[in-house]
Amino acid sequence: MTSKTILGAAGLSLLLSACGTASSSSSSTTSASKSPTGVYTILTSKTAQMVQSGQDATFTLTALSKSGAPVPLAPVSFYLGTMVPLSGVGVKTWVRSGTASANPYIATASTHTDAAGKATLVLKGQPVNTMEMIGVSVGTLSTFSQTKGAVGSMDAWWTSAGTSPTAPIGDYVTVSPFATVASSSTQKVTILVSSPSGPVSGAGVTITPKTATSSGMGSTTVSPMSYSTSSSGMVSTDLMASSTTPFRIVATMKGSTSRIAGGMNILVKN
C-alpha cells in the first residue's frame, strides 16, 4: 500500500553534528572528521521493542553513505531518556553514552561504526513500566537536538506478563530507514511488525507527521495515515521529505488499540 503525505511549511531545525551535548552530558564526542564520507541513512535492527523486565535490550545500527555503501569509522553517540510508557509525560532529562550519567542504563555502546558500518547499543535490563527513548548521532547525521531532545527516537519498553497496560514480550517494530537524507522529494519507508513467532499480519500502523516539542515526543500537525500490515507483517509507503519534520509511528494489534510496542519517531530529511 502506498500513499504520499504533504507536510505544512513549518519544519524543525535539528543539529546535524555529532558534538551536541544533552543535559548531564559532557562534550567528549569524537570528531566526525574520522568518517571517510558523510552519513546519509541510519538503519536499525529494531526500532521499538518489548523486553522482559530485567533483561538487556540490544539495538544494532547501520550507517550508509549517499550511494548506499556502509560508512566505517563514523563516530557514534546515543542519547537516552527514561519515561513511564503510555503516561503522556515525556522525557525530562537526556544523557549521552560515554558519560557517567549514562552508566546505569548502558551495558555497552559503540563509539564508532565498524568496517561494515555497524554500531551496537546494549541497554541494561530495567524494571517493569520503564521505557527508554533513544536518539542517535552517527557521523554527520543526528536525530538528537540540544533543545528538543531525541526528535527521531527508538525505544525499549520493559514489561512482564501480568502488567497492564503492556504489549506482548518479544514483539518489535523495525522502520527502514530510521533516519535519512532523501535523494528526492519522497522517500519509501518500510515498516515490519513482528513477534517471537514471526511477522504480525493485520496489525494496525499509523504514521503521523509531528512538530517537535521540548520532550522530543512531538505534537500532531495533520491527521494520521492508517494502514494494516500484510501477511508478511509489512507496510510500505512513500513519505514526503521535509526540513527535518519527524514522523511518529505506532503499531497496534489487529482490530484493537492495544500496542505492539512503543511509539517511534523517524526522520525523512531533504
N, C-alpha and C positions, 0 to 999 in steps of 0.2 A: 504494500500500500504506500503510495507516495502523495505528499501534498507539500505546499510551499507556504511559509509564513512570512508576511511582510511586516517589518517592525516599524515603530514610530521613529521620529527623528532623533530623539534624545538617546545617547549612548552613555556608557560609563567609562571613565578613564582609569585604566589599570597601569600599574608599574610593570614594565617588561624587563626588569633587571633581576639578577639573582642576588643582589646585595641588599634588598629591602629587609627590614627587621620588624618582627612582631613585638608586642609588649612582652616583657620578661625575656627578651632575646638579645643576643649580642650580635655584632656585625662581623663575624668571622667567616662568612661565606667565601669560598674560593672564587677568584675572578673567572668570569665566563670566557675570558680570552683563551683558556686552555682548550675550549671546544674548537675543533678544526673548522666547523661550519655552524651556521645558525640552526636552532631547533624550530621546526615549523609545526610539528604534530607530536602530541603525547598520547600514547595508547595505554590502557590499563587492563590487567588481567581480570580484575573485579572492580567495579566502580562503587558498588554498595553491597554489603554482605551482612548476614545474620550469623552471630557467633555464640556458641555456648559460653555461659558466664565462666570466667576464669581461664579460658583458653586464648592462646595467641591468635592474632589476625594478620594475615600476610597479603600485601599488595605488591604487584610487580608492574613497573612502568617500562615502556619502550619509547625512546626518543628518535624521531625521524627528521631528516633534512627536507628541504623543499622538493627534492627529487624522489623522496620516499626511502632513502638509504638510512641505515642506522647511524646515529651520531655517537661515537665513543668519546670518553673523557669529558663529557659535559658536566659541569658542576651541578649538584642536586641538593635542594633543601626541601624539607617537609614542614608544614605548619599545622599544628594540631590545636583543636579546641573542643572541650567537653561540654555536653549538654544532656538533658533528660529527653529521650525520644518522645515525640508527639506532644510535648509540653507547650509548644508555641513560644517558648523562651529560647532565644538563640544563644550562641557562644558569647561569653563575656570577655575572655582573655585568650589570646593565641600565643603558643610557644613554638619555638623553632628547633628542629632536630640539631643535635650537636651542642645544645646548651644544657646547663644543669636543670633548668626548669622542665625540660622535656624528658629527663631520666625516668620519672615514674611511669611514663607512658610508652616508651620506645625500648624494645629489646635490641634491635639492630636497625640501622638505616644507612643506605649507600650515601657516600659523599660525591661520587661521580658515576656516570654511566660506564658500563664495561665495554669490551670490544664489540659486543652485539647491540650496543645502545640501551642496555637494560639497567634498571636500578630497582632495589628492593627495600620495602619498609615492612618490618615486623613489629606489630603493636603488642604490648604486654596485655595479658588477659585482665579484664575488668569485671566489676560486679554487675548483677542484673540491673536493667534500666539505665545503663550507661551507653551513650553514643559519642563517638569521636568523629568530628568533621576534619577533613584533611585537604589542605591546599598544597600545591607543589610548585616548585620553581626548577626548571631544567634548562640549563644553558640560557638562551635568550628568550624563552617562553615561560611565563609565570601565570598562575591562577590566583595569586595572592597579592593583595594590596595593603599597604600600611594603614590606610584609612578605612578600608571596607572589610578587611579580613579575607577569608578564603571565598572569593566570589565564585570560582569554579571549585567544586568540592566533591571528594569521595567521602564515604562514611562506613564505619563499622558500628554495629548495634549488638550489644551483649544482652542475652536473654536466657530464659530457661523454659522448660515445658509447662510449668504451672503459672507463668507470668502473664498478666493481662494489663494493657494491650501488648501484643507482640506480633511477630511474624515467625514462620517456621525456621528452626535452626538449620543452617546449611544452605538456605536459599540465597541467591545472589543475582545481581544485575550487572551486566557489562555493556557500557556505552562506547561505541567506537566512531569517531575519535572522542576522547575525553576533552581535549583542547586542541585547536588547530588554527592556523592562519590559512584561510581558504584561498584557493587559487582562482576562484571565480565568485560570482555573486551568490551562488548557492553551494551547499555542502551536503553530501549524502551522509546521514547518520544512521547507524545500525544499533539496535538495542536487543540484547539477548537476555531473556529471563529464564533462570534455571534453578534446579533444586538438586539435592543429593541423588535423586532417582532419575534425573535427566531434565530436558527442556520442559518448560511450563506452557502448555497450549491454552489459548483463550484468556490469558492474563490481560487485565486492563493496563494500558500505558497512557499517561497524559504527559504532554510536553507544553510548557508554558514559558514564553519569554519573560524575563524578570528585569526589574530595576533594582540594583543592589542597595542594601541598607548597611548600617554600621555593623550589624551582626553577621553579614555575609549570607543571610537567609534569602533576602530579596522579597520584593512585593510584586504583585501581579500587574502587568501592563495591558494584556489582552486576555481574552478567554482561552482556556487550554485547548489544544488539539487532542482528540481521544482516538485510541487505536486498540485493537486486540491482537495478541501475538498469534503467529501461525502455528502449525503443528510442530515446527522446529523451534518454537519459543522465540521467534524473531519478529521485530518490527523494523521497517526501513522507510525513511522519509527524507525529503530534501528540506533543509532549513536555510533561510536567507541570512547570509553573513552580515554582520553589523559591526559597529565600532565598539566591540567587546561587550555586548549585552549577553549575559548568561541565559541559558535555558534550564529550567528546572524540570526534572524527570521523576515521575512517581509511578511505581508498578504496584498493582493490586490484584488480589485473587479473582478468579473468574466469577462474574456476577456478584461481586462483593466490593465493599470499600476497605476490607482488611488488607493490610500491607503485605507485600512480598519482601520488602526491605525498606531501608530509609530512603528519603528523597535525595537526589543528586543534582548538582549544578554543573553544566558543561559550558565550554566557551567555543563559539564559532566566530572567528575574527576575520576582518578584511583589512 
